[in-house]
Amino acid sequence: AKRIVKSDRVYMYQFRMNNKQPSLNSGAGAWKPHRDYDFWHGMDGMKCPESVAIFHILVSENTVENGAVYLCDASNNEDIQPNTNCGKSWKDGFQEDLKYTLAQDRVKAWPMHTPMVGRVGDIFVMHSLTWHYSKQNNTDDSRILCTCVFNSCDNAPFPLKEKRPEFVVHPENKFVF
């Protein structure tokens, strides 16, 4: 993480488990295209997207069928502004109708989409400005992904009026490596 963000000191900014339940016959479970930095900047006050390292650790096998995350390859190199809904709650980052998204036609037109598929223990590193999404889990088993986000101590978020709960994000550098 230190090498990726080019910093001598990083801290655990966010840790989350993504458990995508089977969605057979429900029609639910797909996540709209989004990028994580928009939430961290708009809801937490994070300053710089290049000072963040995102590691995805596969806790279960991730396949196209069980709702793997798809990356819009090299989208972090394009200045694409997100669509923003009017939600003001911290929960808007955890619902299928996300606060910051990318129009479906823009995603469909993107030249290359790579699914994050692999075996238990595989690790993927993603830039915080990479647009990504997932489809439904069309299997009988959950798809589990662990995400560890490290931020440079020099990139601590600026204070906002309303902070998200600490179980969502650690804006202060309490866990320095």
C-alpha positions as CSV (number, residue, x, y, z in Angstrom):
1,A,0.0,0.0,0.0
2,K,2.8,2.4,0.8
3,R,4.4,1.9,-2.5
4,I,1.2,2.3,-4.4
5,V,0.3,5.6,-2.8
6,K,3.9,6.8,-2.6
7,S,3.8,7.5,1.1
8,D,5.9,6.4,4.1
9,R,2.8,6.3,6.3
10,V,-0.6,4.8,5.4
11,Y,-3.6,3.8,7.5
12,M,-6.6,1.6,7.1
13,Y,-9.3,3.9,5.9
14,Q,-12.0,1.4,5.2
15,F,-12.5,-2.4,5.5
16,R,-15.6,-4.1,4.3
17,M,-16.9,-7.5,3.4
18,N,-19.2,-7.8,0.4
19,N,-21.4,-10.8,0.6
20,K,-23.4,-11.1,-2.6
21,Q,-26.3,-13.4,-1.9
22,P,-27.9,-15.5,-4.5
23,S,-30.5,-13.5,-6.4
24,L,-32.2,-16.3,-8.3
25,N,-35.8,-15.2,-9.1
26,S,-35.5,-12.0,-7.1
27,G,-34.3,-9.5,-9.7
28,A,-32.1,-7.8,-7.1
29,G,-28.4,-7.8,-6.4
30,A,-26.8,-5.9,-9.3
31,W,-24.7,-2.8,-8.4
32,K,-24.8,0.2,-10.7
33,P,-21.5,1.5,-12.2
34,H,-19.7,3.6,-9.7
35,R,-16.3,4.5,-8.5
36,D,-15.4,4.5,-4.8
37,Y,-13.5,7.9,-4.7
38,D,-16.7,9.8,-5.4
39,F,-18.1,8.5,-2.1
40,W,-14.9,9.2,-0.1
41,H,-14.6,12.7,-1.5
42,G,-18.3,13.7,-1.5
43,M,-19.3,12.0,1.8
44,D,-16.0,12.1,3.8
45,G,-14.0,15.0,2.4
46,M,-11.0,12.9,1.0
47,K,-8.7,15.2,-1.1
48,C,-6.7,13.1,-3.5
49,P,-7.6,9.9,-5.4
50,E,-4.0,8.9,-6.1
51,S,-3.2,8.6,-2.3
52,V,-5.5,5.6,-1.9
53,A,-4.8,1.9,-2.4
54,I,-7.7,-0.5,-2.8
55,F,-7.1,-4.2,-2.3
56,H,-9.9,-6.8,-3.1
57,I,-9.3,-10.2,-1.6
58,L,-11.5,-13.0,-2.8
59,V,-12.9,-14.9,0.1
60,S,-14.9,-17.2,-2.1
61,E,-14.5,-18.2,-5.7
62,N,-15.6,-15.2,-7.8
63,T,-17.1,-16.0,-11.2
64,V,-19.1,-14.3,-13.8
65,E,-22.1,-16.4,-12.8
66,N,-22.0,-15.4,-9.1
67,G,-21.8,-11.7,-9.7
68,A,-18.1,-10.8,-10.0
69,V,-17.2,-7.2,-10.0
70,Y,-16.6,-5.8,-13.5
71,L,-13.9,-3.1,-14.1
72,C,-14.2,-0.5,-16.9
73,D,-10.6,-0.9,-17.9
74,A,-8.5,2.3,-17.8
75,S,-11.5,4.4,-16.8
76,N,-9.4,6.0,-14.1
77,N,-7.6,7.8,-16.9
78,E,-10.7,9.6,-18.0
79,D,-12.3,12.6,-16.3
80,I,-15.8,11.4,-16.1
81,Q,-18.1,13.1,-13.7
82,P,-20.7,11.0,-11.9
83,N,-24.4,11.4,-11.9
84,T,-25.5,12.3,-8.4
85,N,-28.9,11.5,-6.8
86,C,-30.3,13.8,-4.1
87,G,-29.8,11.4,-1.2
88,K,-28.1,13.0,1.8
89,S,-27.7,10.0,4.2
90,W,-24.5,8.0,4.7
91,K,-26.7,5.0,3.8
92,D,-26.8,6.2,0.2
93,G,-23.4,4.5,-0.3
94,F,-24.8,1.1,0.6
95,Q,-28.0,0.8,-1.4
96,E,-28.5,-0.5,-4.9
97,D,-29.6,3.1,-5.8
98,L,-26.2,4.5,-5.2
99,K,-25.6,8.2,-4.6
100,Y,-22.9,8.5,-7.4
101,T,-23.3,6.5,-10.6
102,L,-22.4,6.4,-14.3
103,A,-25.1,6.3,-17.0
104,Q,-25.7,2.9,-18.4
105,D,-25.2,4.0,-22.0
106,R,-21.7,5.3,-21.1
107,V,-20.8,2.0,-19.5
108,K,-22.1,-0.1,-22.4
109,A,-20.0,2.1,-24.8
110,W,-16.9,1.5,-22.7
111,P,-14.4,-0.4,-24.9
112,M,-13.3,-3.0,-22.4
113,H,-14.8,-4.6,-19.3
114,T,-12.8,-7.1,-17.2
115,P,-14.5,-9.3,-14.6
116,M,-12.6,-9.7,-11.3
117,V,-12.8,-13.5,-11.3
118,G,-10.5,-15.9,-9.5
119,R,-10.0,-18.4,-6.7
120,V,-10.1,-18.0,-2.9
121,G,-7.1,-15.9,-1.8
122,D,-6.6,-14.1,-5.1
123,I,-6.0,-10.3,-4.7
124,F,-6.8,-7.5,-7.1
125,V,-5.6,-3.9,-6.8
126,M,-7.9,-1.2,-8.1
127,H,-7.4,2.6,-8.6
128,S,-10.0,4.6,-6.7
129,L,-11.2,6.3,-9.9
130,T,-11.9,3.0,-11.7
131,W,-15.6,2.7,-12.7
132,H,-16.9,-0.7,-11.7
133,Y,-20.2,-2.6,-11.3
134,S,-21.5,-6.1,-10.7
135,K,-24.4,-8.2,-12.0
136,Q,-26.7,-10.5,-10.1
137,N,-25.5,-13.6,-8.4
138,N,-27.1,-16.4,-10.5
139,T,-25.8,-19.3,-8.4
140,D,-27.0,-21.0,-5.2
141,D,-23.9,-19.8,-3.2
142,S,-22.8,-16.4,-1.9
143,R,-20.0,-14.5,-3.5
144,I,-17.7,-13.0,-0.9
145,L,-15.2,-10.2,-1.4
146,C,-13.1,-8.5,1.3
147,T,-12.0,-4.9,0.5
148,C,-9.2,-3.2,2.3
149,V,-8.6,0.5,1.6
150,F,-5.5,2.3,2.7
151,N,-5.1,6.0,2.6
152,S,-1.9,8.1,2.9
153,C,-1.7,9.9,6.3
154,D,-1.0,13.1,4.2
155,N,-4.5,12.6,2.5
156,A,-6.7,12.7,5.6
157,P,-10.2,13.9,4.7
158,F,-11.1,17.5,5.4
159,P,-13.9,17.8,8.0
160,L,-17.5,17.8,6.7
161,K,-20.6,18.8,8.7
162,E,-22.0,15.2,8.7
163,K,-19.5,12.4,9.2
164,R,-20.2,8.8,8.3
165,P,-20.2,6.3,11.2
166,E,-16.8,4.8,12.1
167,F,-18.0,1.4,11.2
168,V,-18.2,2.6,7.6
169,V,-15.0,4.6,7.4
170,H,-12.1,5.7,9.6
171,P,-11.4,9.3,8.5
172,E,-8.6,9.7,11.1
173,N,-5.4,7.7,10.9
174,K,-5.9,5.5,13.9
175,F,-4.4,2.4,12.3
176,V,-1.1,3.5,10.9
177,F,1.3,1.2,9.1
